[in-house]
Amino acid sequence: MQQADVAAARPDHGRALVAGGLPDASDLAERWSDELSRRAVPTAGELRPLLDRLAAQIRESAVAEPFDPAVPAAAGRELIVARLTDPACLEISLRLLGAHLEPAADTAARVRRLAAVAGAFARGYTDATRHQVLGEHETITRAALEARETAERARWVSESRFTAMFDSAAVGIVIFDPDAASIEANDAAATMLGYTRAQLAGMGVEEFVSRADAPGIWAERRRLLEGSLDRLRLVQPVRRADDAEIWIDAVVTPLREPDGTAQLLVAVLSDVTDQLELQQRLEHQALHDPLTQLPNRSLFFERLSAAIDRDGADGARPGVCYLDLDGFKVVNDTLGHQSGDQLLQVLADRLRSALEPDGHLVARMGGDEFVVLVERSTDRAELEEVAGRALGTVRRPVRIDGRDIVISASVGVVRHDGELGPDELMQAADTTLYSAKHAGRGRYVYYDRERHRSDVRRFELSSQMPEALRRDDFVVVYQPLVRLADEQTVGVEALVRWQRPDGELLGPDRFIPLAEETGLVVPLGRRVLDEACRQGRIWADERPDRPLLVSVNVAARQIRESDLVADVAATLERHDWPAGQLQIELTESDLMGSPGRPLATLRELDRMGVRIAIDDFGTGYSNLAYLRHLPVHVLKLAGHFVAGSAERDDVILRTLISLASALDLEVTAEAVETREQAARLREYGCANAQGWYYAPAVVPGRIPDLIGDPFLRDL
């Protein structure tokens, strides 16, 4: 009885199928692969190896005894593993398995075996499907939980970070509703504004930036909230709790919700008060003179340009008064630069007090130069009145270190003519200023266009002289000195000319004054001296029987600023030229107006044997008595004595020659132009003459001809 119960509990798997009645497993695999590939992700080529193996395993389980249901069940599971999860795949598989095994199921017991194989296969397939679904569900559930946990953690971290950043940030951060009285601020913002965070929580942003004071900023509020404006940058003054004004630099952005809308704004604040104050100080320093605190050149030209641009149709035009102190260098040299600086400061304050109340700008251009800008002048008289007030202001004594310092100024006055730019206007003022200097100082001179053009030309020549000297553009020509007794050429005067690259030949009256002003007369004079002695040696070698005296002009600056004695000695030695055949000419004003070193230099030249001549006698002091104490050998009478035709002129000429002879001075007359003048000079005892009556200044190659005939005319 017990055995029967056990047998009844066992599943009836039927009898094994007869292998000889079954088709080959490859036939099943081929049909199986073909039909499944139409439904499945894998291709037929990918499925065939799997299905060949599964078909063989299922066939073996069907003919095996005893039957093991795990084999077909495993085959079913492998289909799921191979991603054959479409329910139709199970249906196809069962149909093909039944068709493949059916020919061998010829008895009821074998039919049960076929059913057991199909059932085990289906059970393995469905179990695998169930496990797969459960696994995927578990994976999804786990992933969802992890994602939620991650999101919560990220949100917590983000909020923690934001809170930490918000609370500890060095810059001020405020979150606010622009339409409500609520400001959430961090500690830095609260400290910056002078309130507690609790106080700010009950305040509105309009209490710091009002709509009336900053309508443009409030107009951008809607654009920020709507999203058409990403951010707003502003630099704005605000009032602290203690009523002090500070400047803040704020960057305002919308604080958007997940749906993209925004009701709150967040602003990052920086206190830039110190930076702006520093910037203002630097800008002031850049535009003002550090000594006098007056506007400097940059600010002056900025204001001048603006005034010229505003030049109105009502006739009002800008004008300038360019002022330079007279003799300021003497103050610095005698009292020291500190006293000079104090003088400049006092005069700057006085000029500012006298002229700025009327709307005029007083600026310092540098050194001892000031300029007054009259932005709207109706006529010349208004500018001259300003210049006169400036001169009167400067003339008032200034007491420094117990001394009363009195100084004057020269002023160049220019009114805009509607055409000049700022630079040209100031150039005109500069040249006009120096015209005032040359006119005697302590005065103003109004701009004259023709005089300005002449001055500009002079300045151009002055700037071109150094390069001309380097290129050796200066040439030396020679005018014969004729002995009146027998009208023979006994010497030449070396005269310098400037041969410009454009072919223009300039006489000494055009450039020698400029050379004296700039100091270029020293190297130029040295070159003329060298060239004259070199040429004298050439003539002496050509006509040893008729040695010529070479006379060279020397300026007082050459004596003061160079070692003229050494230059002369070196030149004489270099060209083997006798000292007695060299004559140095100085004007009467240079000689008598420069005591000290010039006199010592002339005495040293006299000891060397060099002849000394006073040039243009009669244009200066005309002090014959003073000449007794000077090492002078020759007196050259100025041309106006010779040209005079009145009886009084003749008496003066005769007297001068007589007195010079009494002092043992040889007399040479300049600018002799007629036979009558030469005859009269010879009658009065004049020794030598030069002038166009005999010959003009000529190139060196013509001098040998003039030695024989000073009246040569084809020159």
Summary of the structure (lengths in Angstrom):
residues: 715
radius of gyration: 58.3
end to end distance: 171.4
largest distance: 191.9
contacts: 2188
relative contact order: 0.04
helix: 54%
strand: 19%
